[in-house]
Each structure stands twice: as C-alpha cells, then as structure tokens.
Amino acid sequence: MSKIVISFMSQKGEARNPNLLFGILNFKSQKLEPIRLDHLPNTNNFCHGMGMCYNDDYFCAAIIPIRERLTSNLLTINLKTGKKKISYLYFSKAIHGITSLDKNRLLVNATQNDCVVELCLKEGWVVTEDLYHHFLAKEYWEEIRRRCCDLRQDQIIYRGPTYIDDNYHNNSVFKYKNSIFATMFRGLPYMQGVDGGGAMFDLRSGRTVIDGLSQPHTAFIDSRENFCCCNSSAFTFIVKDKFIVELDGYTRGIYEDQEKGGYWVGISAYRKYNAKLSKWIEKYRGDQPLKGARIQFIDYEGNIGDTIELAQYGKEIFDLLPFREGGWNK
C-alpha cells in the first residue's frame, strides 16, 4: 500500500479550513493531498475530522463542528462518481469512531450521548439515525431522549456538560466478522475513573477484551486476528498477548501495513487543559514537545521503525484508513 487516508482534529477546538480535516498521504513522497471540502455548503464551522470507513462505493467520515454538544456531520464521497455529500445529524452528538455494519448501514459512536447509533444511508445521504446500543441506565437514557430527540439544529441552544453527558466516552467502534468492538475511557461500572479505568470490549457480548487502559482509542483486529488498540494517554500501542510499545506521544489511529510487516500508529501532540494556568498545555514523552502530528511504524515483533512527520498538516490525528482508488477530488 503506497497511500493511506488520515483524519485530523483541531488542536484548539476552533473552526479550521475544511480542506485540512482529511488527507491522502503518499508514503513515497511523504506529502499529503488534502481532500477538498471548501466548495461544499456550510463547512465554515467544521472543527474535527474524526472516524473513517468505506461502505460499498462510498468513503464515509465523521465530522464534529465547533458546537460539538449539539450535533455532528457525516461526509460521504462516491468514489466512482466523485460526488460529495454532507448530512447533518441531529441525534448523534459528537460522533467519534465509525464502522460499516453492512451495505448502506454504519455504526458510529455518539460519544456525547453515551451510545452507539446506527445510520442508514441512501445514495450517500443519511436517512435514519437509530439507537443501536447505549451504556446508561434506563432513567438516564430517557432523559437524554427527552432533551435531544426531535429537535432541529436551529432550535437547539448550547448547554454545558451534565451528569448525563459523556459519562463513558465511547470513542471507537470496529466490526469484525460477527462481533463489534469498541473502546471507552471509563468502562463499566458507571463513572469508573479515567486513568486505568478504560477498556476495549465486545459490544454484543459485553466481554472485556483489554482492560486497565488510560484513555484508549482505535479498537482494531489485525489480519492475524490479534486484538489491538491505542492506550492513548499512556503513549502506548498494544497488541494483546504480544507486546506493548511506548511511542512519542498520544496514540490514536491504526493502519496495518502487511507489505511492510507491521502497523502505522498515529501520534498526536496531546493537549490537556490546566485549570490552574487557565490554558491548554501539551503532554509528550521526553524533553522536547512534539511540533505536531506524526505516524510511527511498529513491526510485528514490536520494534519501532520509520517515523513520518506531519506537523505541517496538523497537531492531532484521529484515524488512519487504507487508501482506495477513486474520485476523491473530482
């Protein structure tokens, strides 16, 4: 594979050029071709490029606008025709991860809602949003439904986090055969602590696959059926029962490179809000802060290999996806 697709988040949580949310990285030249979105309507409040997947002939990608607690967007690109469409989602709040369930159906993490939502597509448009799985007790879920359902975007006003918002931070979802895997920061039971309380688990059976994680992302099953994930705030990449490798920064996004014999992992110049200083600060390994995003290669034995610097394109990576030929920028 000579190319991959990368999604980038905003470091400061501000609106940014929509052409900088997603890009196609050429491994040989180490240059990124932006996926152009600026010709589409209502893209001036886009903030984060999030999870990505393919569904039939479509590339599908999640987008969070500035007012992330209110709504989300889904970008689709028909790779045969090059036609791009953006659907506005009214129920799926702050969508993070995304996976293809079957033809015309996706699963997304509605992270702010503490649930996983099934999206049904027709000709690239989202036509339904249905609850697939939720993590909260019934009484909390009923309150979410009362507050969040049947509202148009122009009817919703901002509100801050509450006890029914983002209690678990479920942030990735990955379908493999008949199972669906996800990661969450806090795990079960309700409101367990963040540090070391995260998990990767099987959504359908409820079985925990990897626990004791710190802010985990990117549930992934490789070609050898190994369970993989990013233990993000510990700056590590895990292949269960094989190895845990320490990397340069906040880990998020996995791409298996079978030709090269290993994995590329996204690295971000992680930011954390310091209440005492009233500002965002960077966290990193070692003495020098990262200039920005990078991807690092880890072989099947856990050895760290090549690094590709991507600081000129952004500071935070969310997802990595294999490249498919098509009309990305027709």
C-alpha positions in Angstrom: 0.0 0.0 0.0 1.6 3.3 -1.1 -1.0 5.6 0.4 -3.3 6.0 3.4 -6.1 8.4 4.4 -5.7 10.4 7.6 -8.1 12.5 9.6 -7.0 15.4 11.7 -8.6 17.1 14.7 -8.3 20.7 15.7 -5.8 21.3 18.5 -7.6 24.3 19.9 -11.2 23.2 19.3 -11.7 26.0 16.8 -13.1 26.1 13.3 -10.5 25.4 10.7 -10.1 25.1 7.0 -12.3 22.2 6.0 -9.6 21.1 3.5 -7.3 20.2 6.4 -9.7 17.7 8.0 -8.8 14.7 5.8 -5.9 14.0 3.5 -4.3 11.2 1.5 -0.7 10.5 2.5 1.7 9.3 -0.2 4.3 7.1 1.6 7.0 7.6 -1.0 6.9 11.4 -1.2 5.6 11.8 2.4 3.3 14.5 1.1 -0.4 14.9 2.0 -3.1 15.6 -0.7 -6.0 17.4 1.0 -9.5 16.1 0.4 -11.2 19.3 -0.7 -14.4 20.2 1.0 -14.4 24.0 0.8 -16.7 24.0 -2.2 -19.5 22.4 -0.2 -22.1 24.5 1.7 -21.9 25.2 5.5 -18.4 24.0 6.1 -17.1 27.1 7.8 -17.8 25.7 11.3 -16.0 22.4 10.9 -13.6 21.6 13.6 -12.6 17.9 13.8 -12.1 15.2 11.2 -12.9 12.0 13.1 -13.5 8.3 12.2 -13.5 7.0 8.7 -14.6 3.8 6.9 -15.8 2.5 3.5 -19.3 1.4 2.7 -19.9 -0.1 -0.7 -18.7 2.6 -3.2 -18.6 5.3 -0.5 -15.9 6.8 1.7 -17.6 7.8 4.9 -16.2 10.2 7.5 -17.4 11.8 10.7 -17.1 15.5 11.3 -17.6 17.5 14.5 -18.4 21.2 14.2 -17.5 23.8 16.8 -20.6 23.3 18.9 -19.9 19.6 19.3 -22.5 19.0 22.1 -25.3 19.8 19.7 -24.9 17.8 16.5 -22.5 16.1 14.1 -22.0 15.7 10.4 -21.3 12.7 8.1 -19.3 13.2 4.9 -19.7 10.7 2.0 -17.8 10.6 -1.2 -18.9 8.3 -4.0 -15.5 7.0 -5.2 -16.9 6.1 -8.6 -18.5 9.5 -9.4 -16.6 11.8 -7.1 -19.9 13.2 -5.7 -19.5 14.6 -2.1 -22.4 15.0 0.3 -22.7 16.2 3.9 -25.5 15.0 6.1 -26.4 16.9 9.3 -27.1 14.6 12.2 -29.5 15.7 14.9 -29.4 12.7 17.3 -25.7 11.5 17.1 -23.8 14.0 19.2 -20.1 14.4 18.9 -19.6 11.3 16.7 -16.1 9.8 17.0 -15.5 6.3 15.6 -17.3 4.8 12.6 -17.5 1.3 11.0 -19.5 -0.3 8.2 -22.2 -2.6 9.5 -23.4 -3.8 6.1 -24.4 -2.3 2.8 -26.0 1.1 3.4 -25.6 0.9 7.2 -23.0 2.3 9.5 -22.3 2.3 13.3 -21.0 5.4 14.9 -20.0 6.4 18.5 -22.4 9.1 19.6 -19.9 9.9 22.3 -21.7 12.8 24.0 -24.9 10.7 24.1 -23.2 7.7 25.7 -24.4 5.4 22.9 -23.7 3.8 19.6 -26.0 4.8 16.7 -26.9 3.0 13.5 -27.0 5.3 10.4 -28.8 4.2 7.3 -27.6 5.6 4.0 -29.4 6.1 0.7 -27.4 7.4 -2.2 -24.9 8.9 0.2 -27.4 10.7 2.4 -28.2 9.7 6.0 -31.9 8.9 6.1 -32.3 7.5 9.6 -30.5 7.6 12.9 -31.4 4.7 15.2 -30.2 3.7 18.7 -28.0 0.6 18.4 -26.6 0.4 21.9 -26.5 2.6 25.0 -24.3 2.5 28.1 -26.5 4.3 30.6 -29.2 3.1 33.0 -32.8 3.5 31.6 -33.7 6.6 33.6 -30.7 8.5 32.3 -31.3 7.3 28.7 -35.0 8.5 28.9 -33.8 12.0 29.9 -31.3 12.1 27.0 -34.1 11.2 24.6 -36.4 14.0 26.0 -33.6 16.5 25.6 -32.1 15.5 22.4 -34.6 14.0 20.1 -37.0 15.7 17.6 -35.1 19.0 17.6 -34.0 20.9 14.5 -30.5 22.3 14.6 -31.8 25.9 14.7 -33.9 25.0 17.8 -31.0 23.8 19.9 -29.1 26.1 22.3 -25.8 25.4 23.9 -25.6 23.8 27.2 -22.6 22.6 29.2 -21.9 19.0 30.3 -24.3 17.4 32.7 -24.4 14.1 34.6 -26.0 12.5 31.5 -23.3 13.7 29.1 -20.3 11.7 28.0 -20.0 9.5 31.1 -18.1 6.8 29.3 -16.5 8.5 26.3 -17.0 5.6 24.0 -14.9 6.7 21.0 -14.2 3.9 18.5 -16.2 1.1 17.0 -14.9 -1.7 14.8 -16.9 -4.6 13.2 -15.0 -7.8 12.7 -16.9 -10.9 11.4 -19.9 -11.2 13.7 -18.5 -9.1 16.6 -18.4 -5.4 17.2 -15.6 -4.0 19.3 -15.4 -0.6 21.0 -13.2 1.4 23.3 -14.2 3.6 26.2 -12.4 5.8 28.7 -14.2 4.8 31.8 -15.5 1.3 31.3 -18.2 -0.2 33.4 -19.5 0.1 36.1 -20.9 3.6 35.8 -18.4 6.5 36.2 -15.3 4.5 36.9 -12.2 6.7 37.0 -10.4 7.7 33.7 -6.8 6.7 34.5 -6.5 2.9 34.2 -10.3 2.6 34.0 -10.7 2.3 30.3 -11.3 -0.8 28.2 -11.7 -2.4 24.8 -14.7 -4.7 24.8 -17.1 -6.7 22.7 -20.2 -4.6 22.3 -22.6 -7.6 21.6 -21.4 -9.9 24.4 -20.3 -7.3 26.9 -17.0 -9.2 27.3 -13.9 -7.1 28.1 -11.1 -7.8 25.7 -8.4 -5.5 27.2 -8.8 -3.6 30.5 -6.8 -1.3 32.7 -6.4 1.3 29.9 -5.9 5.0 30.0 -8.0 7.0 27.5 -8.0 4.1 24.9 -8.8 4.7 21.2 -9.0 2.7 18.0 -10.3 -0.8 18.6 -8.8 -2.9 15.8 -8.4 -6.6 14.8 -5.4 -7.3 12.5 -5.0 -9.8 9.7 -3.7 -12.4 12.2 -6.8 -11.9 14.5 -4.8 -10.1 17.2 -6.7 -7.6 19.4 -5.0 -4.1 19.0 -5.7 -0.7 20.4 -4.1 2.6 21.3 -3.6 3.1 25.1 -3.6 6.8 24.3 -2.7 8.8 27.3 -0.1 6.2 28.3 1.5 6.9 24.9 1.5 3.2 24.1 0.3 0.8 21.3 -1.0 -2.6 22.4 -1.2 -5.9 20.5 -2.8 -8.2 23.1 -0.6 -11.1 24.3 2.2 -9.9 22.0 3.6 -6.6 23.1 3.1 -3.1 24.4 5.3 -0.5 22.8 6.0 3.1 24.1 5.7 5.8 21.4 6.4 9.5 21.2 3.0 11.0 22.1 -0.7 10.5 22.3 -1.6 7.4 20.3 -4.7 7.3 18.1 -5.3 5.7 14.7 -4.0 2.3 13.5 -3.2 1.1 10.0 -1.9 -2.4 9.3 0.8 -2.4 6.6 1.0 -6.1 5.6 3.5 -5.4 2.9 5.9 -3.7 5.3 5.1 -6.2 8.1 3.6 -4.2 10.9 1.5 -1.3 11.8 1.5 2.5 11.4 0.1 4.3 14.5 -1.0 7.9 14.6 0.8 10.2 17.2 -0.6 13.5 18.4 0.9 16.4 20.2 -1.6 15.8 23.0 -3.2 18.8 24.8 -4.7 18.9 28.2 -6.4 21.8 30.0 -4.6 23.1 33.0 -7.2 24.7 35.3 -4.6 26.4 37.5 -2.9 28.1 34.5 -6.3 28.5 32.6 -4.8 27.3 29.3 -4.2 24.2 27.2 -0.8 22.6 27.7 0.9 19.9 25.7 1.9 16.5 27.1 4.7 14.5 25.5 7.3 11.9 26.2 10.9 13.0 26.7 12.3 16.5 26.9 11.0 18.1 23.7 7.4 18.8 22.8 6.2 17.5 19.5 5.9 20.0 16.7 2.8 18.3 15.6 1.3 15.0 14.3 3.3 12.1 13.1 2.9 8.4 12.3 5.3 5.8 13.5 5.8 2.2 12.3 5.9 -0.8 14.6 6.8 -4.2 13.1 5.0 -7.4 14.0 7.6 -8.1 16.8 7.1 -4.7 18.4 10.1 -2.9 17.1 9.8 0.8 16.3 10.8 1.7 12.8 10.2 4.7 10.5 8.6 8.0 11.5 6.8 10.3 9.1 6.4 13.9 10.3 3.0 15.5 9.6 3.3 18.7 11.7 2.8 20.9 8.7 -0.7 19.4 8.3 -1.9 19.4 11.9 -1.2 18.5 15.5 -3.7 15.8 16.2 -4.5 12.6 14.3 -7.8 10.8 14.9 -7.9 7.9 12.4 -5.9 6.1 9.7 -7.6 4.2 6.8 -6.3 2.1 3.9 -6.5 4.0 0.6 -8.8 3.1 -2.3 -8.5 4.5 -5.8 -11.4 6.7 -6.8 -12.7 10.2 -7.4 -11.6 11.8 -4.2 -11.1 15.3 -5.6 -13.1 15.2 -8.9 
